[in-house]
């Protein structure tokens, strides 16, 4: 069963800090944005989908939190620069960045992958993480430090048949995370990544119409079930917190044991 990370980790207090979450309109991003808000952070909710992003920010405010929604396509440098500028305009600083935006990819053999589809997956799942860090890091340098948590994947740790673009992008996120940690941790900026297994987001639910499809996915996880967005929240918040102050360059598997073998 899943648990509420704020009950399990009551010491995670982000009062007075500003947290940015990309891809926060749904799934892991929404759950983490709400988790940061419940832990006291002022939250910048960002998503390319203005309806779902606005809904996340409204839900946070409705429960007593402080959040603003800033739309952005984080695969575009101009949008990312605007996102950072508007974050500073809204809250004056950036302490935590959860670079979570991503899309799925068609399951086809490598030789059959469409070039435009490949480029789009790389842009949204990999280039966006680089762009966000490119513009987040100078803000954090100017204020003396910060914490970045990227959303990688279990498929950033292992290969997978029929996963060409997605696997390539997530392995790239793993490499970017380690490289940024080496370059900036001495300046007080910790950079880590979570590597979720298959999480029951709407994108995954859309593929589970047949019971056999779900059984096959569950079988990848020795823990015996798929993950829920809330299962990832505790890992993200911990990596962003002072409790993980000696952790940087880590790729934290949150995958029900998938990559343990």
VEXKOLPA-176239 format. One record per atom (N, C-alpha, C, CB): residue in three letters; x, y, z negated. Coordinates in steps of 0.001 Angstrom, whole numbers, padded with zeros to 6 digits, always signed. Glycine has a CB too. Layout:
ALAXYZ ...
This chain:
UNK+000838-001198+000000 UNK+000000+000000+000000 UNK+000868+001241+000000 UNK-000945+000009-001212 UNK+000357+002327+000553 UNK+001100+003584+000581 UNK+000861+004347-000711 UNK+000691+004441+001801 UNK+001672+005362-000943 UNK+001556+006123-002181 UNK+001668+007603-001886 UNK+002627+005694-003192 UNK+001227+008396-002844 UNK+001350+009845-002740 UNK+002739+010234-003218 UNK+000242+010575-003567 UNK+003595+010797-002339 UNK+004965+011124-002735 UNK+005021+012151-003842 UNK+005740+011625-001552 UNK+003992+012961-003993 UNK+004027+013979-005037 UNK+003768+013368-006403 UNK+003006+015073-004751 UNK+003131+012205-006429 UNK+002989+011463-007674 UNK+004255+010675-007967 UNK+001779+010523-007611 UNK+004825+010087-006905 UNK+006020+009271-007070 UNK+007260+010111-007334 UNK+006234+008417-005847 UNK+007300+011322-006792 UNK+008461+012195-006922 UNK+008017+013553-007462 UNK+009188+012356-005559 UNK+007552+013620-008714 UNK+007002+014879-009217 UNK+008025+015990-009330 UNK+006378+014658-010548 UNK+009333+015673-009263 UNK+010357+016708-009407 UNK+010608+017479-008113 UNK+011648+016087-009880 UNK+009944+017090-007027 UNK+010160+017775-005757 UNK+009351+019062-005744 UNK+009772+016868-004558 UNK+010008+020139-006121 UNK+009347+021443-006234 UNK+010018+022409-005274 UNK+009403+021986-007700 UNK+009260+022894-004285 UNK+009800+023793-003274 UNK+009280+025221-003449 UNK+009453+023281-001883 UNK+008867+025543-004640 UNK+008358+026892-004902 UNK+009406+027935-004523 UNK+007959+027046-006387 UNK+008980+028959-003786 UNK+009885+030015-003359 UNK+010653+029711-002095 UNK+010838+030303-004433 UNK+010444+028523-001508 UNK+011143+028153-000287 UNK+010184+028177+000905 UNK+011784+026761-000434 UNK+010769+028340+002080 UNK+010004+028378+003325 UNK+010357+027143+004145 UNK+010293+029690+004132 UNK+009331+026393+004524 UNK+009525+025169+005299 UNK+008829+025301+006648 UNK+008990+023936+004530 UNK+009547+024982+007706 UNK+009016+024961+009062 UNK+008836+023510+009485 UNK+009952+025724+010049 UNK+007657+023175+010007 UNK+007394+021831+010513 UNK+006897+021942+011947 UNK+006356+021081+009619 UNK+007622+021326+012890 UNK+007160+021305+014279 UNK+006355+020037+014527 UNK+008357+021395+015265 UNK+005510+020085+015538 UNK+004629+018948+015787 UNK+003702+018703+014613 UNK+005443+017699+016074 UNK+003263+019793+013973 UNK+002512+019692+012720 UNK+001010+019651+012915 UNK+002857+020839+011832 UNK+000565+019515+014159 UNK-000868+019480+014394 UNK-001527+018182+014003 UNK-001141+019745+015810 UNK-000755+017113+013878 UNK-001345+015804+013581 UNK-000257+014865+013081 UNK-002051+015208+014835 UNK-000692+013693+012625 UNK+000223+012603+012299 UNK+001234+012944+011227 UNK+000942+012180+013517 UNK+002477+012530+011454 UNK+003548+012737+010478 UNK+003747+014218+010204 UNK+004858+012111+010972 UNK+003717+015043+011236 UNK+003939+016477+011052 UNK+002902+017112+010153 UNK+003943+017175+012383 UNK+001630+016791+010378 UNK+000583+017358+009523 UNK+000742+016878+008083 UNK-000812+016983+010055 UNK+000998+015585+007904 UNK+001144+015045+006547 UNK+002312+015714+005825 UNK+001351+013515+006592 UNK+003421+015945+006529 UNK+004581+016563+005888 UNK+004347+018036+005609 UNK+005815+016394+006754 UNK+003700+018739+006534 UNK+003382+020153+006284 UNK+002519+020284+005042 UNK+002663+020781+007502 UNK+001517+019429+004915 UNK+000656+019458+003738 UNK+001432+019076+002487 UNK-000535+018522+003924 UNK+002380+018129+002613 UNK+003191+017738+001472 UNK+004093+018858+000991 UNK+004018+016538+001818 UNK+004731+019577+001913 UNK+005548+020721+001516 UNK+004693+021780+000823 UNK+006257+021327+002739 UNK+003504+022017+001355 UNK+002636+023029+000748 UNK+002205+022622-000652 UNK+001407+023270+001620 UNK+001849+021356-000837 UNK+001436+020895-002170 UNK+002590+020968-003168 UNK+000902+019457-002095 UNK+003819+020946-002637 UNK+005001+021037-003500 UNK+005474+022470-003679 UNK+006128+020200-002931 UNK+004675+023436-003214 UNK+004962+024830-003515 UNK+005569+025655-002418 UNK+005834+024886-004635 UNK+005930+025053-001286 UNK+006582+025808-000221 UNK+005583+026674+000539 UNK+007289+024861+000741 UNK+006086+027782+001068 UNK+005372+028505+002112 UNK+005681+027770+003416 UNK+005797+030043+002176 UNK+004654+027464+004205 UNK+004830+026563+005338 UNK+004522+027263+006654 UNK+003945+025335+005181 UNK+005447+027112+007599 UNK+005208+027513+008977 UNK+004812+026257+009740 UNK+006474+028207+009615 UNK+003592+026230+010202 UNK+003062+025127+010989 UNK+003236+025473+012458 UNK+001563+024847+010647 UNK+003895+024596+013211 UNK+004066+024860+014632 UNK+003659+023640+015448 UNK+005520+025252+014938 UNK+003043+023910+016582 UNK+002629+022845+017496 UNK+002322+023482+018837 UNK+001388+022055+016945 UNK+002433+022701+019895 UNK+002055+023199+021214 UNK+000543+023255+021359 UNK+002657+022320+022312 UNK-000165+022457+020558 UNK-001624+022411+020585 UNK-002160+023423+019571 UNK-002152+020966+020272 UNK-002700+024511+020051 UNK-003129+025587+019157 UNK-004304+025168+018287 UNK-003502+026820+019961 UNK-005194+024318+018796 UNK-006346+023911+017995 UNK-005914+023080+016793 UNK-007336+023121+018849 UNK-005117+022027+017031 UNK-004749+021159+015923 UNK-003763+021848+014971 UNK-004146+019863+016453 UNK-002870+022664+015532 UNK-001953+023393+014663 UNK-002680+024358+013749 UNK-000937+024141+015489 UNK-003644+025064+014294 UNK-004443+025991+013477 UNK-005230+025235+012412 UNK-005406+026805+014366 UNK-005711+024038+012755 UNK-006450+023234+011780 UNK-005559+022831+010605 UNK-007031+021981+012452 UNK-004301+022477+010886 UNK-003382+022120+009798 UNK-003151+023310+008880 UNK-002040+021618+010362 UNK-002856+024457+009456 UNK-002617+025650+008636 UNK-003849+026018+007826 UNK-002203+026831+009517 UNK-005023+025916+008432 UNK-006263+026231+007715 UNK-006498+025251+006573 UNK-007459+026212+008675 UNK-006219+023970+006815 UNK-006409+022967+005766 UNK-005501+023247+004576 UNK-006141+021557+006313 UNK-004281+023692+004850 UNK-003352+024029+003764 UNK-003877+025222+002968 UNK-001942+024339+004327 UNK-004315+026245+003661 UNK-004834+027428+002967 UNK-006108+027100+002189 UNK-005110+028557+003971 UNK-006934+026218+002732 UNK-008193+025863+002069 UNK-007962+025144+000745 UNK-009037+024990+002983 UNK-006793+024517+000599 UNK-006480+023812-000644 UNK-005525+024606-001529 UNK-005880+022450-000334 UNK-005406+025914-001259 UNK-004623+026786-002130 UNK-003193+026991-001721 UNK-004638+026257-003479 UNK-002774+026420-000604 UNK-001399+026607-000151 UNK-001249+027841+000706 UNK-000933+025399+000615 UNK-000014+028115+001096 UNK+000295+029286+001910 UNK+000915+028818+003220 UNK+001253+030262+001157 UNK+000224+029071+004334 UNK+000704+028592+005625 UNK+000295+029545+006729 UNK+000173+027187+005915 UNK+001154+029628+007746 UNK+000822+030335+008973 UNK+001039+029377+010132 UNK+001678+031633+009140 UNK+000275+029559+011188 UNK+000460+028763+012401 UNK+001132+029615+013461 UNK-000892+028211+012920 UNK+002204+029075+014044 UNK+002905+029743+015140 UNK+003004+028747+016292 UNK+004334+030252+014693 UNK+002287+028982+017392 UNK+002341+028037+018513 UNK+003699+028079+019198 UNK+001234+028343+019530 UNK+004152+026919+019660 UNK+005422+026870+020387 UNK+005542+025563+021137 UNK+006611+027045+019432 UNK+006080+025635+022333 UNK+006564+024466+023061 UNK+008059+024414+022784 UNK+006243+024543+024628 UNK+008452+023548+021851 UNK+009837+023568+021375 UNK+010820+022955+022360 UNK+009935+022842+020065 UNK+010336+022539+023531 UNK+011268+022150+024588 UNK+011724+023358+025408 UNK+010620+021111+025504 UNK+011219+024565+025064 UNK+011553+025800+025767 UNK+012305+026745+024829 UNK+010274+026481+026315 UNK+013474+027187+025253 UNK+014312+028035+024399 UNK+013588+029317+024014 UNK+015628+028372+025106 UNK+012881+029933+024938 UNK+012203+031192+024630 UNK+011172+031006+023526 UNK+011532+031758+025883 UNK+010440+029887+023572 UNK+009449+029609+022530 UNK+010121+029387+021180 UNK+008607+028384+022905 UNK+011254+028699+021178 UNK+011946+028430+019912 UNK+012492+029724+019314 UNK+013091+027416+020125 UNK+013059+030586+020150 UNK+013549+031872+019643 UNK+012402+032682+019032 UNK+014227+032678+020777 UNK+011265+032680+019701 UNK+010103+033400+019168 UNK+009624+032768+017872 UNK+008962+033421+020194 UNK+009632+031453+017813 UNK+009224+030753+016590 UNK+010090+031158+015409 UNK+009294+029238+016791 UNK+011392+031234+015610 UNK+012288+031622+014522 UNK+012064+033078+014113 UNK+013748+031409+014935 UNK+011902+033943+015103 UNK+011687+035355+014794 UNK+010390+035561+014024 UNK+011668+036184+016077 UNK+009335+034854+014411 UNK+008058+035013+013740 UNK+008063+034354+012357 UNK+006944+034428+014597 UNK+008866+033304+012183 UNK+009036+032710+010856 UNK+009642+033725+009895 UNK+009922+031451+010932 UNK+010703+034387+010342 UNK+011352+035402+009504 UNK+010415+036579+009272 UNK+012663+035888+010153 UNK+009654+036946+010288 UNK+008704+038045+010130 UNK+007636+037710+009097 UNK+008050+038377+011468 UNK+007199+036451+009086 UNK+006126+036048+008175 UNK+006618+035876+006745 UNK+005495+034758+008653 UNK+007804+035266+006570 UNK+008238+034880+005228 UNK+009631+035368+004842 UNK+008199+033405+005112 UNK+010370+035943+005778 UNK+011651+036535+005439 UNK+012852+035624+005468 UNK+011558+037104+004136 UNK+012636+034301+005595 UNK+013760+033375+005555 UNK+013323+032009+006066 UNK+014328+033264+004125 UNK+014271+031080+006143 UNK+013987+029691+006506 UNK+014887+028799+005668 UNK+014205+029435+008041 UNK+014280+028041+004767 UNK+015051+027163+003885 UNK+015075+025716+004363 UNK+014488+027220+002488 UNK+013969+025270+004964 UNK+013807+023863+005347 UNK+013220+023807+006748 UNK+012897+023096+004330 UNK+013777+022950+007587 UNK+013220+022727+008915 UNK+013012+021229+009116 UNK+014150+023315+010019 UNK+011786+020867+009418 UNK+011470+019483+009758 UNK+011151+019441+011254 UNK+010265+018932+008893 UNK+012147+019046+012042 UNK+012014+019020+013502 UNK+011378+017698+013904 UNK+013401+019209+014206 UNK+010065+017738+014080 UNK+009276+016518+014172 UNK+008567+016349+015515 UNK+008265+016497+013073 UNK+008462+017397+016320 UNK+007677+017318+017548 UNK+008173+016196+018459 UNK+007725+018652+018290 UNK+007241+015488+019049 UNK+007613+014407+019957 UNK+006411+013865+020698 UNK+008295+013290+019198 UNK+006682+013126+021770 UNK+005633+012489+022556 UNK+006012+011034+022793 UNK+005409+013232+023905 UNK+005020+010235+023170 UNK+005265+008835+023499 UNK+005629+008713+024972 UNK+004029+007967+023170 UNK+005930+007505+025399 UNK+006320+007277+026794 UNK+005684+005988+027287 UNK+007869+007216+026943 UNK+005458+005929+028586 UNK+004885+004721+029184 UNK+005835+003545+029022 UNK+004571+004947+030673 UNK+005286+002368+028734 UNK+006079+001148+028552 UNK+006257+000471+029908 UNK+005397+000176+027528 UNK+007354+000814+030581 UNK+007648+000232+031897 UNK+009125-000128+031963 UNK+007272+001218+033049 UNK+009502-001077+032818 UNK+010920-001422+032951 UNK+011743-000226+033418 UNK+011095-002586+033928 UNK+013017-000237+033061 UNK+013889+000901+033338 UNK+013871+001310+034805 UNK+015302+000578+032923 UNK+013921+000353+035714 UNK+013990+000678+037132 UNK+012701+001284+037659 UNK+014325-000552+037921 UNK+011630+001189+036886 UNK+010330+001710+037318 UNK+009967+003029+036638 UNK+009250+000686+037043 UNK+010843+003547+035793 UNK+010542+004802+035097 UNK+010547+005955+036095 UNK+011566+005064+033957 UNK+009501+006774+036058 UNK+009415+007950+036912 UNK+010368+009028+036401 UNK+007965+008485+036966 UNK+011080+009674+037298 UNK+012075+010669+036893 UNK+011450+011830+036136 UNK+012813+011193+038108 UNK+010306+012306+036568 UNK+009656+013406+035875 UNK+009222+012993+034469 UNK+008454+013898+036675 UNK+008738+011764+034330 UNK+008353+011277+033003 UNK+009579+011187+032099 UNK+007658+009898+033106 UNK+010683+010683+032642 UNK+011916+010586+031861 UNK+012351+011968+031381 UNK+013038+009931+032694 UNK+012361+012929+032307 UNK+012797+014281+031954 UNK+011900+014889+030887 UNK+012814+015176+033191 UNK+010598+014651+030960 UNK+009668+015227+029985 UNK+009904+014629+028597 UNK+008207+014990+030427 UNK+010086+013317+028519 UNK+010329+012684+027222 UNK+011643+013173+026621 UNK+010349+011153+027365 UNK+012674+013294+027421 UNK+013955+013792+026927 UNK+013818+015236+026469 UNK+015039+013676+028012 UNK+013072+016040+027210 UNK+012909+017449+026844 UNK+012186+017607+025516 UNK+012151+018192+027933 UNK+011094+016887+025333 UNK+010285+017061+024122 UNK+010895+016345+022928 UNK+008869+016552+024355 UNK+011462+015169+023133 UNK+011928+014362+022004 UNK+013390+014586+021639 UNK+011722+012919+022308 UNK+014184+015092+022563 UNK+015618+015275+022293 UNK+016057+016730+022438 UNK+016440+014401+023230 UNK+015813+017309+023597 UNK+016238+018698+023803 UNK+015619+019618+022759 UNK+015859+019173+025214 UNK+014369+019359+022378 UNK+013701+020218+021401 UNK+014407+020199+020052 UNK+012253+019789+021229 UNK+014927+019041+019665 UNK+015642+018950+018383 UNK+016921+019779+018447 UNK+015973+017468+018032 UNK+017636+019679+019565 UNK+018836+020509+019728 UNK+018479+021986+019724 UNK+019569+020152+021027 UNK+017452+022382+020483 UNK+017075+023791+020533 UNK+016670+024313+019157 UNK+015935+023996+021524 UNK+015880+023535+018442 UNK+015462+023985+017111 UNK+016669+024168+016202 UNK+014474+022984+016485 UNK+017568+023189+016177 UNK+018745+023335+015321 UNK+019624+024492+015785 UNK+019556+022036+015304 UNK+019725+024705+017082 UNK+020536+025797+017625 UNK+020100+027138+017045 UNK+020439+025828+019159 UNK+018799+027315+016846 UNK+018298+028597+016358 UNK+017967+028580+014862 UNK+017069+028991+017142 UNK+017795+027407+014280 UNK+017597+027331+012824 UNK+018904+027540+012067 UNK+016990+025978+012441 UNK+019975+026948+012586 UNK+021245+026962+011865 UNK+021758+028379+011607 UNK+022283+026180+012639 UNK+021742+029298+012589 UNK+022205+030660+012279 UNK+021396+031339+011181 UNK+022158+031509+013523 UNK+020083+031089+011129 UNK+019277+031654+010046 UNK+019741+031114+008702 UNK+017784+031344+010258 UNK+019974+029815+008646 UNK+020413+029206+007393 UNK+021818+029653+007020 UNK+020361+027688+007495 UNK+022693+029822+008005 UNK+024037+030338+007724 UNK+023969+031728+007098 UNK+024877+030382+009012 UNK+023069+032553+007607 UNK+022985+033928+007132 UNK+022501+034028+005698 UNK+022078+034719+008020 UNK+021822+033005+005212 UNK+021300+033035+003843 UNK+022041+032077+002922 UNK+019822+032699+003842 UNK+023082+031423+003427 UNK+023931+030595+002578 UNK+023590+029132+002497 UNK+023915+031125+001252 UNK+022682+028638+003350 UNK+022412+027204+003356 UNK+020978+026882+003690 UNK+022756+026611+002033 UNK+020697+025582+003734 UNK+019363+025103+004038 UNK+019393+023603+004265 UNK+018791+025824+005264 UNK+018243+023047+004577 UNK+018133+021607+004812 UNK+017325+021374+006080 UNK+017475+020886+003597 UNK+017840+020504+006938 UNK+017161+020122+008167 UNK+016885+018630+008121 UNK+018003+020494+009419 UNK+015652+018257+008446 UNK+015276+016843+008542 UNK+014668+016629+009923 UNK+014265+016424+007396 UNK+015330+015835+010733 UNK+014830+015523+012066 UNK+014018+014231+012026 UNK+015995+015401+013074 UNK+013003+014159+012874 UNK+012281+012902+013017 UNK+012923+012113+014146 UNK+010763+013143+013289 UNK+013613+011048+013775 UNK+014189+010112+014732 UNK+013184+008962+014876 UNK+015622+009594+014263 UNK+013613+007737+014797 UNK+012729+006582+014937 UNK+013529+005330+014651 UNK+012089+006522+016355 UNK+012818+004261+014292 UNK+013487+002962+014256 UNK+014106+002663+015619 UNK+012494+001843+013852 UNK+013495+003195+016681 UNK+014034+002993+018025 UNK+015189+003934+018319 UNK+012943+003181+019061 UNK+015623+004710+017345 UNK+016896+005410+017421 UNK+018018+004595+016810 UNK+016800+006751+016732 UNK+017648+003447+016229 UNK+018625+002569+015580 UNK+018816+001255+016327 UNK+018197+002283+014158 UNK+017808+000852+017108 UNK+017858-000406+017858 UNK+017352-000144+019274 UNK+017008-001524+017156 UNK+017615-001070+020167 UNK+017062-000985+021505 UNK+015681-001601+021560 UNK+017978-001662+022503 UNK+015006-001410+022672 UNK+013673-001982+022846 UNK+013372-002113+024324 UNK+012599-001118+022147 UNK+012952-003285+024723 UNK+012522-003492+026101 UNK+011362-002562+026435 UNK+012118-004961+026331 UNK+011368-001998+027620 UNK+010308-001126+028141 UNK+010273+000241+027451 UNK+008958-001805+027982 UNK+011375+000618+026815 UNK+011379+001886+026088 UNK+012443+002862+026548 UNK+011560+001626+024642 UNK+012812+002841+027813 UNK+013983+003564+028327 UNK+014104+004995+027815 UNK+013939+003587+029821 UNK+013153+005850+028163 UNK+013294+007274+027859 UNK+013162+007536+026373 UNK+012258+008087+028621 UNK+012207+006881+025728 UNK+011979+007119+024299 UNK+013180+006659+023482 UNK+010704+006393+023824 UNK+013693+005473+023783 UNK+014855+004950+023054 UNK+016077+005835+023292 UNK+015158+003494+023484 UNK+016273+006264+024535 UNK+017407+007144+024828 UNK+017293+008448+024049 UNK+017490+007434+026336 UNK+016079+009021+024015 UNK+015896+010286+023306 UNK+016151+010128+021818 UNK+014492+010825+023537 UNK+015627+009081+021222 UNK+015758+008919+019781 UNK+017189+008550+019389 UNK+014785+007854+019281 UNK+017903+007789+020209 UNK+019326+007585+019941 UNK+020064+008925+020027 UNK+019933+006559+020941 UNK+019631+009780+020931 UNK+020229+011106+021017 UNK+019980+011934+019772 UNK+019700+011834+022219 UNK+018771+011845+019217 UNK+018467+012558+017970 UNK+019371+012074+016850 UNK+016987+012369+017576 UNK+019614+010768+016797 UNK+020525+010229+015780 UNK+021917+010835+015928 UNK+020604+008693+015881 UNK+022383+010940+017163 UNK+023702+011518+017390 UNK+023759+012996+017074 UNK+024119+011298+018807 UNK+022729+013738+017449 UNK+022685+015166+017123 UNK+022689+015381+015611 UNK+021440+015822+017746 UNK+021943+014552+014903 UNK+021859+014683+013449 UNK+023225+014502+012803 UNK+020869+013666+012877 UNK+023925+013456+013193 UNK+025249+013200+012615 UNK+026236+014308+012978 UNK+025787+011844+013092 UNK+026188+014767+014221 UNK+027114+015807+014665 UNK+026873+017116+013919 UNK+026980+016031+016173 UNK+025597+017511+013805 UNK+025289+018749+013084 UNK+025700+018644+011619 UNK+023792+019073+013188 UNK+025519+017473+011027 UNK+025930+017291+009633 UNK+027433+017497+009480 UNK+025534+015892+009131 UNK+028209+016949+010414 UNK+029657+017111+010343 UNK+030070+018573+010524 UNK+030334+016242+011400 UNK+029365+019283+011377 UNK+029759+020658+011696 UNK+029337+021677+010636 UNK+029173+021052+013023 UNK+028211+021433+009951 UNK+027636+022507+009130 UNK+027435+022175+007658 UNK+026339+022899+009697 UNK+027671+020942+007240 UNK+027442+020627+005828 UNK+028371+021399+004907 UNK+027614+019142+005591 UNK+029568+021731+005369 UNK+030491+022507+004538 UNK+029994+023927+004339 UNK+031883+022528+005162 UNK+028999+024343+005120 UNK+028415+025679+004984 UNK+027086+025652+004233 UNK+028214+026302+006357 UNK+026824+024532+003574 UNK+025620+024436+002767 UNK+024375+024026+003527 UNK+025374+025720+002116 UNK+024540+023555+004750 UNK+023397+023114+005558 UNK+023464+021600+005705 UNK+023387+023812+006962 UNK+022548+020927+005035 UNK+022486+019464+005135 UNK+021565+019087+006288 UNK+021986+018826+003797 UNK+021973+018072+007053 UNK+021193+017630+008210 UNK+021031+016116+008145 UNK+021874+018058+009550 UNK+019795+015670+008075 UNK+019487+014252+007994 UNK+018324+013928+008923 UNK+019158+013844+006544 UNK+018003+012647+009043 UNK+016868+012242+009869 UNK+016131+011092+009206 UNK+017332+011840+011282 UNK+014823+011068+009406 UNK+014024+009890+009058 UNK+013807+009078+010322 UNK+012656+010293+008406 UNK+013780+007767+010164 UNK+013616+006853+011302 UNK+012403+005964+011039 UNK+014907+005985+011529 UNK+011208+006479+011328 UNK+010010+005700+011026 UNK+009853+004486+011941 UNK+008785+006580+011136 UNK+009194+003471+011402 UNK+008706+002386+012235 UNK+007453+002847+012949 UNK+008431+001116+011399 UNK+006582+001929+013270 UNK+005357+002291+013968 UNK+004353+002807+012950 UNK+004779+001083+014758 UNK+003992+004065+013095 UNK+003123+004756+012154 UNK+001741+004911+012797 UNK+003720+006148+011752 UNK+000722+004674+012017 UNK-000640+004677+012544 UNK-001138+006114+012750 UNK-001586+003913+011593 UNK-000559+006773+013738 UNK-001022+008092+014165 UNK-002059+007895+015270 UNK+000173+008989+014660 UNK-002643+008993+015734 UNK-003656+008872+016783 UNK-003067+008297+018055 UNK-004288+010226+017072 UNK-001802+008653+018370 UNK-001163+008109+019563 UNK-001068+006592+019496 UNK+000224+008710+019742 UNK-000750+006072+018321 UNK-000657+004616+018154 UNK-002048+003991+018165 UNK+000078+004262+016840 UNK-002995+004631+017504 UNK-004351+004092+017473 UNK-004915+003911+018868 UNK-005258+004997+016667 UNK-004541+004794+019778 UNK-005045+004710+021146 UNK-004578+003449+021861 UNK-004613+005927+021929 UNK-003507+002818+021363 UNK-002982+001608+021997 UNK-003442+000335+021293 UNK-001469+001654+022024 UNK-004252+000464+020244 UNK-004596-000690+019407 UNK-006036-001155+019605 UNK-004374-000353+017951 UNK-006547-001016+020807 UNK-007931-001430+021047 UNK-008099-002938+020941 UNK-008389-000959+022415 UNK-007056-003678+021255 UNK-007120-005141+021177 UNK-006457-005624+019889 UNK-006439-005789+022413 UNK-007132-006518+019125 UNK-006542-007024+017872 UNK-005161-007635+018074 UNK-007459-008060+017247 UNK-004938-008289+019218 UNK-003652-008923+019458 UNK-002537-007888+019552 UNK-003703-009758+020730 UNK-002850-006720+020124 UNK-001840-005664+020219 UNK-001400-005223+018833 UNK-002381-004464+021013 UNK-002334-005067+017899 UNK-001963-004669+016547 UNK-001161-005761+015853 UNK-003207-004334+015731 UNK-001561-007006+016045 UNK-000816-008108+015406 UNK+000635-008128+015884 UNK-001491-009470+015708 UNK+000848-007863+017161 UNK+002213-007853+017686 UNK+003041-006725+017072 UNK+002194-007715+019208 UNK+002430-005587+016888 UNK+003156-004464+016291 UNK+003411-004699+014804 UNK+002375-003158+016489 UNK+002421-005212+014099 UNK+002608-005512+012677 UNK+003736-006516+012490 UNK+001304-006053+012058 UNK+003848-007471+013414 UNK+004862-008525+013292 UNK+006285-007975+013321 UNK+004689-009540+014407 UNK+006471-006767+013835 UNK+007801-006160+013837 UNK+008243-005723+012445 UNK+007827-004973+014773 UNK+007289-005606+011516 UNK+007553-005023+010203 UNK+007453-006100+009125 UNK+006566-003868+009909 UNK+008571-006540+008552 UNK+008527-007569+007521 UNK+007618-007237+006344 UNK+009898-007817+007017 UNK+007360-005966+006108 UNK+006497-005592+004991 UNK+005044-005991+005236 UNK+006585-004094+004743 UNK+004715-006302+006497 UNK+003417-006891+006796 UNK+002308-005941+007186 UNK+002980-007639+005656 UNK+002629-004714+007529 UNK+001613-003754+007972 UNK+002290-002659+008772 UNK+000833-003152+006765 UNK+001472-001857+009461 UNK+001975-000638+010082 UNK+002110+000453+009024 UNK+001041-000176+011232 UNK+002911+001457+009323 UNK+003029+002580+008408 UNK+001884+003550+008577 UNK+004342+003292+008613 UNK+001706+004388+007576 UNK+000770+005498+007617 UNK+001581+006795+007537 UNK-000282+005403+006451 UNK+001057+007904+008077 UNK+001816+009156+007996 UNK+002303+009476+006586 UNK+000971+010294+008497 UNK+001476+009183+005581 UNK+001850+009496+004207 UNK+003083+008708+003753 UNK+000683+009212+003275 UNK+003347+007551+004393 UNK+004524+006765+004029 UNK+005826+007495+004344 UNK+004498+005432+004750 UNK+005779+008425+005287 UNK+006990+009131+005710 UNK+007221+010397+004893 UNK+006904+009482+007190 UNK+006167+010910+004284 UNK+006249+012201+003599 UNK+007290+012188+002486 UNK+004890+012580+003029 UNK+007267+011155+001647 UNK+008201+011108+000524 UNK+009648+011152+000965 UNK+007967+009871-000289 UNK+009956+010454+002062 UNK+011330+010437+002568 UNK+011737+011815+003084 UNK+011480+009390+003684 UNK+010837+012459+003821 UNK+011151+013785+004372 UNK+011352+014799+003257 UNK+010035+014259+005318 UNK+010416+014816+002299 UNK+010522+015784+001210 UNK+011761+015531+000369 UNK+009278+015737+000332 UNK+012081+014280+000120 UNK+013282+013978-000671 UNK+014536+014450+000047 UNK+013377+012471-000958 UNK+014657+014158+001341 UNK+015835+014586+002092 UNK+015963+016108+002123 UNK+015776+014041+003514 UNK+014829+016807+002087 UNK+014856+018271+002111 UNK+015126+018883+000752 UNK+013557+018798+002639 UNK+015081+018092-000301 UNK+015126+018620-001659 UNK+016525+018595-002250 UNK+014194+017841-002543 UNK+016667+019297-003367 UNK+017937+019299-004103 UNK+018264+017925-004654 UNK+017891+020310-005240 UNK+017251+017065-004794 UNK+017506+015702-005272 UNK+018402+014935-004315 UNK+016193+014950-005464 UNK+018439+015339-003042 UNK+019288+014709-002039 UNK+020485+015599-001710 UNK+018482+014406-000768 UNK+020956+016341-002685 UNK+022002+017320-002454 UNK+023331+016765-001977 UNK+022223+018066-003677 UNK+023573+015464-002165 UNK+024823+014848-001711 UNK+024582+013958-000493 UNK+025461+014029-002847 UNK+023432+014141+000157 UNK+023056+013321+001313 UNK+023064+014187+002565 UNK+021656+012668+001106 UNK+023905+013841+003520 UNK+023910+014544+004804 UNK+024429+013594+005871 UNK+024780+015841+004741 UNK+023900+013730+007070 UNK+024264+012830+008165 UNK+023615+011474+008067 UNK+025739+012657+008211 UNK+022605+011337+007215 UNK+021959+010038+006997 UNK+020820+009825+007988 UNK+021430+009932+005556 UNK+020660+008577+008403 UNK+019519+008155+009217 UNK+018717+007195+008335 UNK+019977+007468+010597 UNK+017676+007707+007709 UNK+016933+006957+006706 UNK+015813+006168+007368 UNK+016365+007899+005630 UNK+015938+004849+007393 UNK+014906+004000+007970 UNK+013688+003950+007053 UNK+015449+002585+008222 UNK+012539+004288+007605 UNK+011258+004210+006899 UNK+010377+003351+007783 UNK+010614+005652+006622 UNK+010743+002064+007833 UNK+010251+001211+008932 UNK+009735-000161+008470 UNK+011359+001005+009942 UNK+009418-000288+007182 UNK+008878-001552+006708 UNK+009806-002734+006907 UNK+007598-001825+007386 UNK+011102-002477+007033 UNK+012082-003554+007179 UNK+012411-003932+008613 UNK+011592-004751+006479 UNK+011834-003214+009589 UNK+012017-003560+010990 UNK+013497-003696+011353 UNK+011358-002514+011873 UNK+014306-002708+010983 UNK+015702-002690+011415 UNK+016649-003356+010422 UNK+016141-001274+011644 UNK+016092-004039+009407 UNK+016952-004660+008391 UNK+017656-005912+008921 UNK+016126-005018+007154 UNK+017088-006543+009918 UNK+017696-007798+010415 UNK+018804-007509+011414 UNK+016628-008699+011070 
